Amino acid sequence: MLPPMLQRFRKRLVENIDGPLLAVTLAIMAFGLATIYSATVYASDRTVAQLMNLGVGLLAMWLIAQTPPQKLMRFAVPLYVVGVTLLLLVFPFGVKVNGARRWLSLGLIRIQPAEILKIAMPLMLAWYFHKNEAVLRIRHYAVAGLLLIVPFALIAKQPDLGTAILVGAAGFYVIFFAGLPWKIIIGMIAAGVATTPLVWSLLRDYQRRRILTLIDPTTDPLGAGYHIIQSTIAIGSGGPFGMGWLQGTQTHLEFIPERHTDFIFAVFSEERGLVGNGILLILYLSLIARGLMIAASASTLFARVLAGSITLSFFTYVFVNMGMVSGILPVVGVPLPFMSYGGTALVTLFIGVGILMSIQSHRMLLKK
């Protein structure tokens, strides 16, 4: 029997924490940590660093889970404004790495403002639709589209197409769940198809090469096609049951590029095989299903569209990453959630989980 003080502490620790959501997330993280250790050829410092990232992420998740959704709404506009302002500052003051200007240096640390928009974008649009719920008209969807296009364009200009896709998808999901008419969606699809030549002309040379290489990677096996060729070899060599943990030849001979970040799924597939991939997919589907259940039971429009957007953003992460690693989508630099190495992205993902927990545990939110 624990002393009363420890009982209160334990109760406070697990208060507002959704057990199923946390269990699935940590199960995926366990796979991720084991795969990072193998992918970095037993470089334990990366694994330890990811464990530290996990600790920060869990703390951020817990803090957000304790915050009622009505308080989260108060951060929507300031966070969006700060995020867009930082995106604008990236162009004159940003740090250029590998030809892309995505980072701002703040003394001892660097921040990637685009990561802020992964949370700020759905939060802002959910607040906007909640505020105008009683009088929603077509003009409100047009304003929401403008709020979405501005950060999307700024992020794509850096260039960071992968993050731009994730931010754009998160915003679109909010607009969709807020009741965007199907005739407008069909019109947008038609307009997108019609403007394909214009979009193609605006793409940078390396982005065009990635798309062309997707059709036939062997046209540039040592250049643009190298990533896809090596990752598909690794996935195929895993077979039904995989080569075993720490036994992947493509991984340990260092043929797979970015094997602990964007292409970690290739490492996992080589070591765990089709069965392991099936288990991982079940875990992701469980995460998405739980998120959609939380969205369906939410008591306000704000909570419902926000939870739905965050959940489908997880789906977008998984679909785009696995698609590009297996060669059915262009390589755009999207991490595999809770698997890929990285601090900022991992903390952002856990903040998303924390928001879902907050919505689930505060379902009696009063409309404002």
N, C-alpha and C positions, 0 to 999 in steps of 0.2 A: 504494500500500500504506500503510494507516494505521499509525501507531506503536502498539505494544502497549497503551499506556495508553488511547489513544482507542478501540482495538478492544474493550477490556474495558468502557469506558464505554458504547459503543454496544450491546454485548451486554447489559449491565445495564439499559439504557434500554428495550429491547424484550423483556426477560425477562418471562414470564407475560402478555404482551399478546397477545390473540387478534386476529390480523390481519383476518379477515373481519368480525368484529364491529366493530372500530374503523373499518374502511373504510366500512361501511354507515352507521355513526353520523356520521362526518365528512361523508359525502355529503349526508345530510339536513341537517346543520348548515350546509353551504355554501348549500343552497337557502334555509334559514332566514335567514342573514345577508343574502343578496341581497334577500329579501322584506322584512325589517325595514327595510333602507335605503330601499326604495321606499315602504313603508307609512308611514314617518315623514316622507315628502316630503323626502328627501335630508338628514335631520337626522343627520349623521355621528356626533354624540356618542352617540346611542343604539346605533349600530352598533359604535362603539369600545367602549362599555360592555359590549355583548354579547360582543365578542371577549375582553374581560377576564374576563367570566363563564365563557367557554369555557376560558380558561387555568386558572382555578381548578378548573373541573369536570374537566379532563384530569388535573390534579395529584391531585385526590381519587380519580379513577379509577385512576391508576397506583399510588397508595399502597394502595388497597384490593386491587388485583390482586396485590400482593406479599404480602398477608396470607393465610395458609392458612385454610381454612374452620373448622378446629378452634379457631383464635384468634378468629375472628368470633363463634363461639358464646359466648365469654366476655363479649361485650358485649351479648348479647341481653337479659338481665334488667335490668342497670343502665340501658341505653338506653331500654327500655320504661318503667321506673319514672320516670326523669327526664322522658321525654316526657309521661306522664300527669300528673305533678306540675306541669309547666309549663302544661299545658292547664288544670288547676285554678286556677293563679295568674292565668291570662288574665282570669277573670271579675272578681276584685276589683282587679287592677292593670293590666289590658290597655289598650292604646291603641285608641280607637274611631275607625274610618275608614269613611266612607260607611254609617254605621248598623250596622256589624259590629265586634265586639271580637275581633280575631284576633291582634294583635301584642303582644309584650312589649318594652318599651324597656330596653336595657342600656347606657345612657350614649350612646356615639357610634353605636351600631347598634341596629336592631330585628330581632327574630327572630320567626318564625311557628312556634310549637311544633307545629302540625298537620303541618308538613313533616317533622319528625323521625319522626312515626308512620308515614309512607310506607315508611320503611326498618325502623323498630323493630317495627312490627306483624308483618310476615312473618318477621322474624328471631326474634322472641319465640315465635311459634307453631311455627316450624320447630324451634327448640330444645326446646320442650315435647314435641312429638311424637317427636323423636329420643330424648329422655330416657325416654319411656314406650313406645318402639317394641315392646318384647317383651310388654307387658301391656295393649295398647290395648283399651279397652272404651268403651261408649256414654258413660260418665261423663266420660271424657277429652275427647270431642268437646263435651260440655256445658260443661266448664271452659274449653275453647278458645273456645267461643261467648261465654262471659262475658268472657274477656280481650279479645275483639273488640268486644263491644257497648259496653263502658265508654268507650274513646276515640272510637268512632263517635258515641255520643250526645253526648259533650262537644264534639266538633267541629261536629256538626249544630246544637248549641245556640248557637254563636257569633253568627250562623249562617254556616256555610260548607258548603253542601250538596255542592258539587263535590268538595272535598277529602275530605269524609266518605265520599262514594261511592268514591273512589279507595282510601282506607284500608280501607274495608269490603270492597271487591273483593279487595285484596291479601291480607287475612286469610282471606276465604272460599276463595280459591284454595289456600292452604296446607291448610286443613281438607279441601277436596275431594281434593287430591292425596294426603293422608294416609289416604285410604280411607273417607271419609264414606259410609255406606250410602245407596243410591238411595232407599230407602223414606223415609229422613229428609229427603232433598232434596225429594222429591215432597210430603211433609207440610209442609215449610217453604213451598213454593210455594202450596199450598192455604191455609195459614194467612195468607200474605201477601195473597192475593186476598180472603179473608174479612175481614181487618182493614183493607181499603182505605178504608171510610168513616171509621174511627177515624183513620187516617193523614191523610186529607183534612182532618179537623177540627183536627188538630194543626199543619197547615201554616200558615205566615204568609201574609198577604194577597198579598204580592208573589210568593210561590211559587205560589199558586193562579192568579194572573193569568198567570204564565208558562206554566202547563199549559193553561189555557183559550185563551191566545193561540196556542199551538201548533196547535190545531184550526183556528182562523181568525185569522191575524195582522191581517187588515184591520179587525177589530172595534176595534182601538186602534192605528192606523198611526203615530201620533206618540208613543205611550207604550210599552207592553209589547211591541207588535208591531213596533216600529221596527227592532230588531236583525235579526230574521229576514227582514223584507221587504228591507232593504238588502243583506244578505249573499246572499240568493237571487238578487237582481237582478245582483249582481257575478258570482256563479258562472255564471249563464245568459249574461251578456254576454261571457264568455270564449270561448264557442264551442269548436270543435274544437282550435284551435291557440293561442288566447289573443290578447290585444291587444298583447302584447310587454312586456318588462321596462321599468318606469318609465312605461308608457303607459296604465295602468288609470284610467279616468275616475271610477268610483265611489270609487276609492282617493284620487286626487289632488284631487278635489273634496270630500273628507272626509265622504262620506256614510256610510262604513262605520265603526261605533263600535268601539272597542277593537281597531283594525285591526292593531296590532303585537303584540297579546297573544292574547286568546282567539279573535279573529276573523281571525287571520292567514291561515287557509285560504281565506277569501273573497278576500283580496288575491292569493294565489298562484293561485287558480282563474281570476280575471279576467285575469291576466297570462300564465299558462301554458296555460290551456284544458284540454280533456279529455285531451290527450296528456300534458301536464305532470302532471296528476293521476294518470294511469296510472303514470307513472314513479315518482312519489312513493309510490303505493300498493305498487309492486313493492319499493321500498326498505324500506318498513315491514314488508312480508311477509317479506323477507329477514332483517330484524332479528329478527322473531318466530320464524322458522324456525330461525335459528342458536341462539337462546336455548332453544328446545325440544330441539334436538339436544344442547345442553350438559346440559340437565336429564335427558334420557334416558340419557346416558352417565355420570351422577354415580354415585359409589360408595356413598353413604350416604343414608338417608332425609332427614337434615337438608339435605344439598346438593341432593337431587332436588326436594323440595317447595319449597325456597327459590328455586331457579333457575326452577322452573315458575311460582311466584307472581310473581316479578319480570317474567318474560317476558309473562305474560298481563296484568299491570298495564300494560305498554306497549300491549298490544292495547286495553285499556279506555280509556286515554288517547285513542288514535287514534279508536276507535269513537264515544266520547261526544262528543269535540270535533267531528269531521266530521259527526256526526249532528245536533248542535245548530246548527252553522253552516248546514247544508243544510236545516234546518227539519223534521227527522223526530224530534228529541228536544228536550225543554225546555232553555232556556238555563240552565246550572248553573255556569258559570265554571270550565271545565277547559281548560288550555292544550294546544296541540298539541306533543307531545314533540320536542325538539331544533329546533323551528321558532319557537315563541312566544318573545317577549322576556321575560326574567326571570332573576334570579340564583339565588335559593334553589331554585326548581323545577328549573333546569338542573343545578345541582350535585347535587341529589337523584337526578336521572335518571342522571347519570354515575356516581354511587356505585353505583346499580343495575347499570350496565354493568360496573363494576369487580368487583362481587360475582360476576357471571357469569364474568368472566375468571379470578377466583380459583378458582372451582369447576372450571373447565375445565383449569386448569394444575396443580391439586392433586387429581387424580382418585384418587390412592392414599391418600386420607384414611383413617386408622384410626378405627374406631368407639370411642367413649368412653362 
